[in-house]
Amino acid sequence: MPESLLGRMGWIVRPMSLQDARQVITWQYPEPYDVYNLAHTDEVVEELTAGSYRAAADGKTVCGFFCTGQDARVPGGNYSDPALDVGLGLRPDLTGQGRGEAFVADILDYLQPTVPVRLTVASFNQRAQRCYGALGFETVGSFRAPHGDFVLMRAAWQTGRPKA
């Protein structure tokens, strides 16, 4: 997909570039969200630039990112039901400010999914679960992975809002 604008946030969406990936791996989340900190390795940069990752940027500064498909899955989860798996991240200094709902809604408007959308969320991350719940996502499962416990959340989506 070419560059385009995220409506509510006003950020540009573009394929994750090498420069974008190098910004993202420097992000440092505070505890307990530090589980989202990425390793500063060439392998992580390669993963961010080789797959389905997109940067959401305000000019040259990456404000968030998202990915789809296999890249959005956590090993150990049951992903057998048909759905579009979406993973996302917001720059640490932008979290906890009520921006999450608009960011997720913009991503879903951008993707225009034709199947239900599934998110995998760390079990402890009640803030994200509340955000996703406000957009119509419901918890449909949980699992334990080597690096933590997770819940699966799922919703149908129409451009601009969840399906009723």
Buried (B, 14 or more C-beta within 10 A) or exposed (E): EEEEEBEBBEBBBBBBBEEBBBBBBEBEBEEEBEEBBBEEEEEBBEBBBEBBBBBBBBEEEBBBBBBBEEBBBBEBBEBEEEBBBBBBBBBBEEBEEEBBBBBBBBBBBBBEBEEBBBBBBBBBBEEBBEBBBEBBBEBBBEBEEEEBEBBBBBBBBEEEEBEE
